[in-house]
Amino acid sequence: MQLEPLAPSSTWQQELRSSLSTPAQLLQAGLISPEEACDSRFLAVIRENQVRITPHTASLIDRENPACPIRLQSVPSAQRETDPELPAWIEELSNEIYGQPSPWRDDAIGDLTRLEAPRLTHRYGNRALLHVSDTCALWCRFCFRKSHLNDREESLYVGKFDEALSYITRTPEISELVLTGGDPLSLGDEPLGRLLQKLDEIPHLKNVRIHSRMLVNLPSRVTASLIETLATPRRYHLSLSNHFNHPRELAPPNLESLRRVRKAGITLLNQSVLLRGVNDRTETLVELFQGLYQAGVIPFWLHHPDWTPATFGFRVSIRRGLNLYQSLFGQLSGPAVPQYVLDLPGGLGKAPLNDSRVQRLITRNQDGFEASVYEIPRPSTREGQEDQRVRYLDLAPSIESTQSSIT
């Protein structure tokens, strides 16, 4: 296979080392004001949840627009990342459904609850997650693993892969493995290649998915060496799942990185998160998914936000999300419309929210909140309890309205 010449592998590593990570660097780059740089609430947010913004991502931020969607995803905000105090009536609902007075939880989707070996989460019978790295090119402000990554959860990110690989090897029902993190592509090409080769020695693995946001925030990561590593023939099918959330992220360098990977024969997928103020408008989602589809990337998930601490400022209601989702049909080709899904708390699995069996039991707008309780069919995980229904508390700012988002 003939590979086009690309930048040397040191380029992406140097760019990663040049990322913005301190208030002084953010101030110098024009991403925060002098007042923010000294604000105690802002500094507390940074201490609690680390910052990393690559020069490439910083170049995509509109300095004149405080609502720039790239800014909202990458620059810390005391307002967005300080979860609100909940009134008594919401605490009562949360206690009733979750057994605690607030719905936020550090292990939002049950990575630890379903941990079967160090670095390995096994939630569904035929699929498992391998937590490859605790490093990312961008510390996304909405990240569902925010708590794990900032604490560097040892059971997920520390130590060798031996026990995890041994578990996969002796569990023949696992036919698909998702490499996650952090970001698996934060590994160098040689260690990544060794890991992929180790997986090739497990006979029952049929599919391996790499979940990465590198092609959004560090497109220089796509080197000739990386493409050669990914394109090496293996018994299993290898795909790369990207994470584009807004059409502004489809910048020329990012599209070029997608083109190079696709030219090497790697299947390209995308998962997005529905984020308040970032992409919660019909025209934004249409432009994003159409742009990905034209680039040869199949959008497959649109995630409803998870109950991760310090992310409430990004939440939209399921009611609004469903109205947005329905508005996509007729404006996009079928393969360009992702599935709108929710990861049920506690590691109970992904539930499609457009399922007609999802029922909204109550909705209450009060004290600046919209709170709804849903009854949702539990997916078929390893326990095979697909007929069980669970209740889910959905909570979002009540200023949201269906009319303001469907345009």
Residue, then its C-alpha position, 0 to 999 in steps of 0.5 A: m500500500q502506497l502511503e502519502p508523505l505526512a509530517p514526522s511523528s514528533t510533530w503531534q507530540q510537540e503540539l500536545r506538549s504546547s497545549l494551553s493548560t494554565p490560567a496565564q496561558l488561557l489569558q495570553a491566548g485571549l480565551i479568558s478575561p483578566e477578571e476570570a484569571c483571578d476569579s476564585r470560582f474559575l480557579a476552583v473549577i480548574r483545580e477540580n477539572q484540569v485543562r488542556i487545549t491544543p494550539h489547533t483547537a485554540s485556533l478554531i475558537d472565535r475570540e469575539n464570540p463568547a458563545c463559540p461552540i468550540r470555546l464552550q467545549s474546551v474553555p473552563s467556565a465557572q457558570r457551566e461547571t458549577d452544578p446547581e443546588l437542587p430544591a427539596w422537591i427534586e432531591e425527593l425525586s432523586n432519592e426515590i429513583y436513585g437513592q441519593p439526593s442528587p442524580w450526579r455520580d462519579d461513575a456515571i455509566g458504570d465503568l467501575t460497576r462493570l469492571e471485570a479486570p483492571r482496565l476492562t469493563h464488560r457491560y454487554g455479553n458480546r462487547a467489552l471496553l478496554h481503557v487504554s489511556d488516561t490522556c486526551a488532546l483536549w479535556c472536554r468540559f462536558c466529558f462523561r468520564k470527567s471524574h475518572l480522568n481527573d482522579r486518574e482512577e487507578s483501576l481503569y488507567v494504571g498498570k499493564f493490560d495482561e489481566a484484561l487480555s487474559y479475561i478477554t481470551r477466556t471469555p469467548e462471548i466477547s466478539e467486539l472490543v472498544l478501545t477507549g480512554g482518555d484517548p487510545l491514539s494518545l499512545g505512540d504508534e509502536p505501543l498501539g501497534r503492539l496492543l493491536q497485535k496482541l488483540d489479533e492473537i485472540p481468535h474470537l475477536k471479530n471487531v475492534r473499535i478505537h474511540s478517539r477525538m484526536l482527529v478533531n483536536l489534534p489532526s497532526r496525530v494522523t501520521a504515515s506511521l499511524i496509518e500504517t499501524l491502523a492499516t496493517p492487515r488483521r483477522y478482525h475488522l478495525s474501525l475508528s469512531n470519532h467524536f465531532n460535535h459541531p460543524r465548526e470542527l469540520a475544519p480543513p485539517n480535520l477533514e484532511s485527516l479523515r480523508r487520509v484514514r479513510k483512504a487507508g481503508i479504515t471504517l470511519l464512524n462518529q458519535s456526538v453528544l447533544l450539548r446545550g448551547v453547542n449543537d442543540r439546534t436543528e440546523t446545526l445537527v443537520e450541517l454536522f451530520q451531513g458534513l460527516y456523511q459527505a466525508g465518508v463518516i457514518p454518524f451512529w450515536l447521538h448521546h443524551p448527556d450523562w449524570t457526570p458532576a460539573t456538567f449540568g450547564f450542558r444538559v438539555s431535556i429529553r423532551r427537547g432532544l426528541n423534538l430535535y431528533q424528529s426534526l432531522f428526518g426528511q432533512l438527512s439521508g437515512p445513513a446520516v441520522p444517528q441513533y439518539v441514545l441514553d446510557l442508563p446510570g449504574g451501567l445498565g446499558k444504552a437505551p434508544l430514546n426514540d423507542s416508542r416504549v419510552q414513556r414520560l410519566i411526569t414533568r414539572n417546571q419549577d424553580g428554574f428546572e424542568a424535571s421529568v421522570y421516564e420509564i425506559p426499557r432496560p437494554s439486554t446486557r449480560e444479565g439478559q434483563e431486556d424486559q425490565r423497565v427502569r425509571y430515569l430522572d431527567l433534569a435540565p434548565s426550564i428556560e429551554s423550550t421546544q420552539s426555541s430549538i426547532t428552527 
